[in-house]
């Protein structure tokens, strides 16, 4: 079973993603509401992949992606963020994110992206 770390500063988004991830028969091993917590949990939990918001307090998603990639160059990170952040999305892809999902998202699209990891 694939292990997932969900990173988003909005609790309702983490809950929504948890529901979708579990429907795909993946296990949510952790949740973080800041980039700093995301990096700490990544070190501790070593998930198979991460869903990452870009705009968060303390440490943004792009910076968190860079730090996670320093820890594990093979880390698989899917960015999930709102439109209007095109520059951040480009920076996230350059930093090592492998995919991007636009908020608000359709559950079917998220499922399709996640099933690429099975």
VMD Tcl script that builds the backbone (N, CA, C; Angstrom):
set m [mol new atoms 354]
animate dup $m
set s [atomselect $m all]
$s set {name element resname resid chain x y z} {
  {N N UNK 1 A 0.848 -1.182 0.000}
  {CA C UNK 1 A 0.000 0.000 0.000}
  {C C UNK 1 A 0.892 1.244 0.000}
  {N N UNK 2 A 0.624 2.150 -0.925}
  {CA C UNK 2 A 1.399 3.387 -1.025}
  {C C UNK 2 A 1.097 4.300 0.159}
  {N N UNK 3 A 2.119 4.976 0.641}
  {CA C UNK 3 A 2.031 5.847 1.807}
  {C C UNK 3 A 2.136 7.306 1.355}
  {N N UNK 4 A 1.220 8.145 1.855}
  {CA C UNK 4 A 1.088 9.521 1.377}
  {C C UNK 4 A 1.201 10.518 2.534}
  {N N UNK 5 A 1.899 11.616 2.277}
  {CA C UNK 5 A 1.939 12.757 3.180}
  {C C UNK 5 A 1.157 13.885 2.513}
  {N N UNK 6 A 0.146 14.411 3.200}
  {CA C UNK 6 A -0.691 15.492 2.680}
  {C C UNK 6 A -0.257 16.800 3.332}
  {N N UNK 7 A 0.051 17.806 2.495}
  {CA C UNK 7 A 0.517 19.093 3.002}
  {C C UNK 7 A -0.374 20.208 2.454}
  {N N UNK 8 A -1.084 20.877 3.358}
  {CA C UNK 8 A -1.942 22.012 2.994}
  {C C UNK 8 A -2.275 22.753 4.275}
  {N N UNK 9 A -2.264 24.076 4.236}
  {CA C UNK 9 A -2.559 24.837 5.447}
  {C C UNK 9 A -4.048 24.865 5.781}
  {N N UNK 10 A -4.903 24.479 4.865}
  {CA C UNK 10 A -6.351 24.468 5.101}
  {C C UNK 10 A -6.803 23.070 5.528}
  {N N UNK 11 A -7.355 22.981 6.734}
  {CA C UNK 11 A -7.786 21.685 7.270}
  {C C UNK 11 A -8.823 21.016 6.370}
  {N N UNK 12 A -9.749 21.790 5.800}
  {CA C UNK 12 A -10.784 21.190 4.951}
  {C C UNK 12 A -10.183 20.584 3.686}
  {N N UNK 13 A -9.094 21.181 3.175}
  {CA C UNK 13 A -8.427 20.611 1.993}
  {C C UNK 13 A -7.721 19.313 2.352}
  {N N UNK 14 A -7.089 19.280 3.515}
  {CA C UNK 14 A -6.441 18.037 3.951}
  {C C UNK 14 A -7.480 16.932 4.123}
  {N N UNK 15 A -8.625 17.274 4.688}
  {CA C UNK 15 A -9.692 16.297 4.874}
  {C C UNK 15 A -10.202 15.792 3.526}
  {N N UNK 16 A -10.406 16.692 2.582}
  {CA C UNK 16 A -10.868 16.315 1.250}
  {C C UNK 16 A -9.853 15.399 0.570}
  {N N UNK 17 A -8.588 15.779 0.616}
  {CA C UNK 17 A -7.543 14.953 -0.009}
  {C C UNK 17 A -7.413 13.602 0.682}
  {N N UNK 18 A -7.526 13.582 2.002}
  {CA C UNK 18 A -7.469 12.311 2.735}
  {C C UNK 18 A -8.545 11.363 2.224}
  {N N UNK 19 A -9.752 11.872 2.074}
  {CA C UNK 19 A -10.864 11.056 1.591}
  {C C UNK 19 A -10.556 10.471 0.212}
  {N N UNK 20 A -10.054 11.302 -0.687}
  {CA C UNK 20 A -9.738 10.846 -2.045}
  {C C UNK 20 A -8.601 9.831 -2.025}
  {N N UNK 21 A -7.560 10.133 -1.275}
  {CA C UNK 21 A -6.397 9.240 -1.186}
  {C C UNK 21 A -6.818 7.867 -0.656}
  {N N UNK 22 A -7.646 7.857 0.375}
  {CA C UNK 22 A -8.080 6.582 0.956}
  {C C UNK 22 A -8.999 5.816 0.011}
  {N N UNK 23 A -9.787 6.518 -0.814}
  {CA C UNK 23 A -10.610 5.834 -1.818}
  {C C UNK 23 A -9.738 5.117 -2.842}
  {N N UNK 24 A -8.531 5.641 -3.049}
  {CA C UNK 24 A -7.586 5.026 -3.991}
  {C C UNK 24 A -6.805 3.891 -3.330}
  {N N UNK 25 A -7.166 3.588 -2.100}
  {CA C UNK 25 A -6.528 2.526 -1.317}
  {C C UNK 25 A -5.068 2.818 -1.014}
  {N N UNK 26 A -4.763 4.098 -0.794}
  {CA C UNK 26 A -3.465 4.511 -0.296}
  {C C UNK 26 A -3.624 4.812 1.189}
  {N N UNK 27 A -2.516 4.832 1.901}
  {CA C UNK 27 A -2.546 5.125 3.335}
  {C C UNK 27 A -1.970 6.513 3.588}
  {N N UNK 28 A -2.743 7.377 4.251}
  {CA C UNK 28 A -2.242 8.686 4.657}
  {C C UNK 28 A -1.440 8.476 5.935}
  {N N UNK 29 A -0.131 8.707 5.845}
  {CA C UNK 29 A 0.736 8.484 6.998}
  {C C UNK 29 A 0.987 9.753 7.792}
  {N N UNK 30 A 0.640 10.909 7.202}
  {CA C UNK 30 A 0.822 12.152 7.918}
  {C C UNK 30 A 0.192 13.321 7.201}
  {N N UNK 31 A -0.015 14.391 7.971}
  {CA C UNK 31 A -0.549 15.638 7.439}
  {C C UNK 31 A 0.254 16.785 8.025}
  {N N UNK 32 A 0.491 17.802 7.204}
  {CA C UNK 32 A 1.209 18.987 7.665}
  {C C UNK 32 A 0.489 20.231 7.185}
  {N N UNK 33 A 0.529 21.282 8.019}
  {CA C UNK 33 A -0.111 22.539 7.632}
  {C C UNK 33 A 0.895 23.641 7.339}
  {N N UNK 34 A 2.189 23.314 7.394}
  {CA C UNK 34 A 3.240 24.260 7.014}
  {C C UNK 34 A 4.341 23.504 6.275}
  {N N UNK 35 A 5.130 24.247 5.532}
  {CA C UNK 35 A 6.254 23.632 4.839}
  {C C UNK 35 A 7.283 23.057 5.800}
  {N N UNK 36 A 7.486 23.722 6.931}
  {CA C UNK 36 A 8.448 23.229 7.923}
  {C C UNK 36 A 8.017 21.863 8.441}
  {N N UNK 37 A 6.739 21.738 8.793}
  {CA C UNK 37 A 6.231 20.444 9.275}
  {C C UNK 37 A 6.322 19.392 8.178}
  {N N UNK 38 A 6.090 19.801 6.939}
  {CA C UNK 38 A 6.167 18.860 5.817}
  {C C UNK 38 A 7.559 18.252 5.718}
  {N N UNK 39 A 8.575 19.082 5.810}
  {CA C UNK 39 A 9.951 18.594 5.715}
  {C C UNK 39 A 10.265 17.674 6.894}
  {N N UNK 40 A 9.864 18.072 8.091}
  {CA C UNK 40 A 10.100 17.240 9.271}
  {C C UNK 40 A 9.415 15.885 9.138}
  {N N UNK 41 A 8.142 15.899 8.713}
  {CA C UNK 41 A 7.404 14.646 8.565}
  {C C UNK 41 A 7.964 13.791 7.437}
  {N N UNK 42 A 8.436 14.427 6.372}
  {CA C UNK 42 A 9.030 13.653 5.284}
  {C C UNK 42 A 10.238 12.875 5.795}
  {N N UNK 43 A 11.095 13.540 6.546}
  {CA C UNK 43 A 12.281 12.875 7.118}
  {C C UNK 43 A 11.872 11.695 7.991}
  {N N UNK 44 A 10.868 11.915 8.798}
  {CA C UNK 44 A 10.425 10.917 9.774}
  {C C UNK 44 A 9.670 9.756 9.121}
  {N N UNK 45 A 8.770 10.051 8.191}
  {CA C UNK 45 A 7.839 9.042 7.681}
  {C C UNK 45 A 8.270 8.378 6.372}
  {N N UNK 46 A 9.100 9.049 5.577}
  {CA C UNK 46 A 9.533 8.527 4.271}
  {C C UNK 46 A 8.344 8.026 3.436}
  {N N UNK 47 A 7.382 8.927 3.135}
  {CA C UNK 47 A 6.216 8.500 2.343}
  {C C UNK 47 A 6.600 8.193 0.898}
  {N N UNK 48 A 5.711 7.467 0.209}
  {CA C UNK 48 A 5.935 7.162 -1.206}
  {C C UNK 48 A 5.715 8.387 -2.081}
  {N N UNK 49 A 4.796 9.265 -1.657}
  {CA C UNK 49 A 4.626 10.537 -2.343}
  {C C UNK 49 A 3.959 11.557 -1.445}
  {N N UNK 50 A 4.026 12.817 -1.891}
  {CA C UNK 50 A 3.536 13.954 -1.119}
  {C C UNK 50 A 2.593 14.768 -1.993}
  {N N UNK 51 A 1.479 15.231 -1.420}
  {CA C UNK 51 A 0.678 16.259 -2.073}
  {C C UNK 51 A 1.052 17.566 -1.386}
  {N N UNK 52 A 1.370 18.590 -2.161}
  {CA C UNK 52 A 1.946 19.821 -1.595}
  {C C UNK 52 A 1.210 21.069 -2.068}
  {N N UNK 53 A 0.668 21.826 -1.115}
  {CA C UNK 53 A 0.144 23.151 -1.409}
  {C C UNK 53 A 1.339 24.090 -1.587}
  {N N UNK 54 A 1.152 25.207 -2.251}
  {CA C UNK 54 A 2.271 26.125 -2.471}
  {C C UNK 54 A 2.300 27.306 -1.512}
  {N N UNK 55 A 1.132 27.828 -1.160}
  {CA C UNK 55 A 1.107 29.003 -0.290}
  {C C UNK 55 A 0.713 28.582 1.115}
  {N N UNK 56 A 1.711 28.627 2.006}
  {CA C UNK 56 A 1.516 28.223 3.403}
  {C C UNK 56 A 2.337 29.131 4.300}
  {N N UNK 57 A 1.954 29.205 5.577}
  {CA C UNK 57 A 2.746 30.009 6.515}
  {C C UNK 57 A 4.092 29.344 6.829}
  {N N UNK 58 A 4.990 30.143 7.335}
  {CA C UNK 58 A 6.320 29.722 7.808}
  {C C UNK 58 A 7.284 29.355 6.681}
  {N N UNK 59 A 6.886 28.437 5.828}
  {CA C UNK 59 A 7.739 28.000 4.720}
  {C C UNK 59 A 6.818 27.558 3.601}
  {N N UNK 60 A 6.931 28.183 2.449}
  {CA C UNK 60 A 6.048 27.872 1.331}
  {C C UNK 60 A 6.359 26.530 0.697}
  {N N UNK 61 A 5.479 26.118 -0.194}
  {CA C UNK 61 A 5.610 24.823 -0.840}
  {C C UNK 61 A 6.845 24.671 -1.699}
  {N N UNK 62 A 7.223 25.713 -2.436}
  {CA C UNK 62 A 8.409 25.619 -3.304}
  {C C UNK 62 A 9.651 25.369 -2.455}
  {N N UNK 63 A 9.788 26.119 -1.363}
  {CA C UNK 63 A 10.943 25.937 -0.481}
  {C C UNK 63 A 10.917 24.550 0.155}
  {N N UNK 64 A 9.733 24.087 0.546}
  {CA C UNK 64 A 9.614 22.746 1.138}
  {C C UNK 64 A 10.003 21.671 0.120}
  {N N UNK 65 A 9.594 21.849 -1.125}
  {CA C UNK 65 A 9.961 20.891 -2.173}
  {C C UNK 65 A 11.482 20.826 -2.309}
  {N N UNK 66 A 12.125 21.982 -2.340}
  {CA C UNK 66 A 13.587 22.019 -2.467}
  {C C UNK 66 A 14.262 21.277 -1.316}
  {N N UNK 67 A 13.775 21.500 -0.097}
  {CA C UNK 67 A 14.370 20.839 1.069}
  {C C UNK 67 A 14.118 19.333 1.053}
  {N N UNK 68 A 12.916 18.930 0.668}
  {CA C UNK 68 A 12.609 17.498 0.587}
  {C C UNK 68 A 13.473 16.842 -0.480}
  {N N UNK 69 A 13.656 17.500 -1.603}
  {CA C UNK 69 A 14.490 16.938 -2.674}
  {C C UNK 69 A 15.961 16.826 -2.250}
  {N N UNK 70 A 16.407 17.712 -1.348}
  {CA C UNK 70 A 17.760 17.585 -0.802}
  {C C UNK 70 A 17.872 16.336 0.067}
  {N N UNK 71 A 16.796 16.014 0.773}
  {CA C UNK 71 A 16.767 14.825 1.618}
  {C C UNK 71 A 16.683 13.570 0.765}
  {N N UNK 72 A 15.825 13.637 -0.274}
  {CA C UNK 72 A 15.563 12.474 -1.131}
  {C C UNK 72 A 15.359 12.956 -2.561}
  {N N UNK 73 A 16.382 12.810 -3.379}
  {CA C UNK 73 A 16.301 13.301 -4.763}
  {C C UNK 73 A 15.210 12.596 -5.558}
  {N N UNK 74 A 14.753 11.432 -5.104}
  {CA C UNK 74 A 13.710 10.678 -5.801}
  {C C UNK 74 A 12.311 10.929 -5.242}
  {N N UNK 75 A 12.175 11.884 -4.332}
  {CA C UNK 75 A 10.867 12.180 -3.735}
  {C C UNK 75 A 9.859 12.510 -4.827}
  {N N UNK 76 A 8.660 11.978 -4.682}
  {CA C UNK 76 A 7.577 12.222 -5.641}
  {C C UNK 76 A 6.599 13.204 -4.992}
  {N N UNK 77 A 6.490 14.385 -5.600}
  {CA C UNK 77 A 5.674 15.455 -5.025}
  {C C UNK 77 A 4.699 15.967 -6.079}
  {N N UNK 78 A 3.415 15.954 -5.714}
  {CA C UNK 78 A 2.355 16.486 -6.568}
  {C C UNK 78 A 1.915 17.816 -5.963}
  {N N UNK 79 A 2.017 18.877 -6.721}
  {CA C UNK 79 A 1.575 20.187 -6.265}
  {C C UNK 79 A 0.074 20.306 -6.467}
  {N N UNK 80 A -0.615 20.779 -5.433}
  {CA C UNK 80 A -2.051 21.040 -5.517}
  {C C UNK 80 A -2.248 22.470 -5.037}
  {N N UNK 81 A -2.553 23.378 -5.972}
  {CA C UNK 81 A -2.645 24.788 -5.620}
  {C C UNK 81 A -3.641 25.513 -6.518}
  {N N UNK 82 A -4.002 26.708 -6.107}
  {CA C UNK 82 A -4.988 27.511 -6.837}
  {C C UNK 82 A -4.392 28.136 -8.079}
  {N N UNK 83 A -5.266 28.415 -9.033}
  {CA C UNK 83 A -4.850 29.183 -10.208}
  {C C UNK 83 A -4.402 30.558 -9.726}
  {N N UNK 84 A -3.636 31.221 -10.536}
  {CA C UNK 84 A -3.121 32.516 -10.127}
  {C C UNK 84 A -1.729 32.402 -9.537}
  {N N UNK 85 A -1.246 31.181 -9.413}
  {CA C UNK 85 A 0.088 30.952 -8.871}
  {C C UNK 85 A 1.008 30.369 -9.940}
  {N N UNK 86 A 0.830 30.813 -11.192}
  {CA C UNK 86 A 1.587 30.222 -12.303}
  {C C UNK 86 A 3.090 30.290 -12.091}
  {N N UNK 87 A 3.574 31.401 -11.564}
  {CA C UNK 87 A 5.017 31.542 -11.331}
  {C C UNK 87 A 5.468 30.526 -10.286}
  {N N UNK 88 A 4.685 30.389 -9.219}
  {CA C UNK 88 A 5.035 29.412 -8.185}
  {C C UNK 88 A 4.993 27.989 -8.721}
  {N N UNK 89 A 4.031 27.706 -9.580}
  {CA C UNK 89 A 3.931 26.366 -10.167}
  {C C UNK 89 A 5.180 26.059 -10.981}
  {N N UNK 90 A 5.606 27.014 -11.792}
  {CA C UNK 90 A 6.833 26.813 -12.584}
  {C C UNK 90 A 8.027 26.584 -11.668}
  {N N UNK 91 A 8.111 27.366 -10.600}
  {CA C UNK 91 A 9.207 27.194 -9.646}
  {C C UNK 91 A 9.143 25.815 -8.985}
  {N N UNK 92 A 7.930 25.349 -8.680}
  {CA C UNK 92 A 7.763 24.044 -8.047}
  {C C UNK 92 A 8.206 22.919 -8.981}
  {N N UNK 93 A 7.868 23.037 -10.259}
  {CA C UNK 93 A 8.274 22.016 -11.232}
  {C C UNK 93 A 9.798 22.020 -11.378}
  {N N UNK 94 A 10.382 23.208 -11.462}
  {CA C UNK 94 A 11.845 23.309 -11.543}
  {C C UNK 94 A 12.485 22.726 -10.285}
  {N N UNK 95 A 11.850 22.926 -9.128}
  {CA C UNK 95 A 12.377 22.411 -7.858}
  {C C UNK 95 A 12.254 20.892 -7.750}
  {N N UNK 96 A 11.381 20.289 -8.585}
  {CA C UNK 96 A 11.297 18.836 -8.575}
  {C C UNK 96 A 9.919 18.227 -8.449}
  {N N UNK 97 A 8.872 19.046 -8.402}
  {CA C UNK 97 A 7.516 18.481 -8.377}
  {C C UNK 97 A 7.259 17.736 -9.685}
  {N N UNK 98 A 6.507 16.656 -9.616}
  {CA C UNK 98 A 6.300 15.831 -10.809}
  {C C UNK 98 A 4.953 16.073 -11.487}
  {N N UNK 99 A 4.037 16.753 -10.788}
  {CA C UNK 99 A 2.717 16.961 -11.353}
  {C C UNK 99 A 2.065 18.151 -10.666}
  {N N UNK 100 A 0.983 18.657 -11.289}
  {CA C UNK 100 A 0.273 19.804 -10.744}
  {C C UNK 100 A -1.225 19.606 -10.890}
  {N N UNK 101 A -1.948 19.845 -9.814}
  {CA C UNK 101 A -3.410 19.773 -9.806}
  {C C UNK 101 A -3.927 21.143 -9.367}
  {N N UNK 102 A -4.883 21.682 -10.129}
  {CA C UNK 102 A -5.428 23.011 -9.852}
  {C C UNK 102 A -6.602 22.908 -8.882}
  {N N UNK 103 A -6.588 23.788 -7.858}
  {CA C UNK 103 A -7.730 23.940 -6.962}
  {C C UNK 103 A -8.660 24.984 -7.570}
  {N N UNK 104 A -9.945 24.855 -7.462}
  {CA C UNK 104 A -10.639 23.683 -6.940}
  {C C UNK 104 A -10.545 22.550 -7.958}
  {N N UNK 105 A -10.365 21.361 -7.456}
  {CA C UNK 105 A -10.157 20.210 -8.327}
  {C C UNK 105 A -11.386 19.324 -8.374}
  {N N UNK 106 A -11.444 18.534 -9.410}
  {CA C UNK 106 A -12.472 17.505 -9.514}
  {C C UNK 106 A -11.872 16.218 -8.975}
  {N N UNK 107 A -12.629 15.526 -8.160}
  {CA C UNK 107 A -12.143 14.307 -7.526}
  {C C UNK 107 A -11.611 13.310 -8.557}
  {N N UNK 108 A -12.308 13.198 -9.696}
  {CA C UNK 108 A -11.898 12.232 -10.721}
  {C C UNK 108 A -10.487 12.528 -11.240}
  {N N UNK 109 A -10.162 13.813 -11.375}
  {CA C UNK 109 A -8.839 14.186 -11.868}
  {C C UNK 109 A -7.760 13.837 -10.845}
  {N N UNK 110 A -8.040 14.081 -9.566}
  {CA C UNK 110 A -7.084 13.738 -8.512}
  {C C UNK 110 A -6.870 12.237 -8.485}
  {N N UNK 111 A -7.952 11.480 -8.569}
  {CA C UNK 111 A -7.852 10.011 -8.576}
  {C C UNK 111 A -6.973 9.555 -9.737}
  {N N UNK 112 A -7.203 10.127 -10.918}
  {CA C UNK 112 A -6.401 9.749 -12.093}
  {C C UNK 112 A -4.913 10.001 -11.850}
  {N N UNK 113 A -4.598 11.153 -11.271}
  {CA C UNK 113 A -3.201 11.472 -10.969}
  {C C UNK 113 A -2.621 10.500 -9.944}
  {N N UNK 114 A -3.391 10.212 -8.907}
  {CA C UNK 114 A -2.907 9.318 -7.861}
  {C C UNK 114 A -2.688 7.893 -8.362}
  {N N UNK 115 A -3.567 7.451 -9.235}
  {CA C UNK 115 A -3.452 6.078 -9.725}
  {C C UNK 115 A -2.194 5.874 -10.581}
  {N N UNK 116 A -1.572 6.961 -11.012}
  {CA C UNK 116 A -0.278 6.839 -11.692}
  {C C UNK 116 A 0.792 6.294 -10.762}
  {N N UNK 117 A 0.541 6.303 -9.461}
  {CA C UNK 117 A 1.518 5.840 -8.477}
  {C C UNK 117 A 1.304 4.401 -8.031}
  {N N UNK 118 A 0.239 3.765 -8.483}
  {CA C UNK 118 A -0.029 2.383 -8.047}
  {C C UNK 118 A 0.935 1.412 -8.660}
}
mol reanalyze $m
mol bondsrecalc $m
mol representation Tube
mol addrep $m
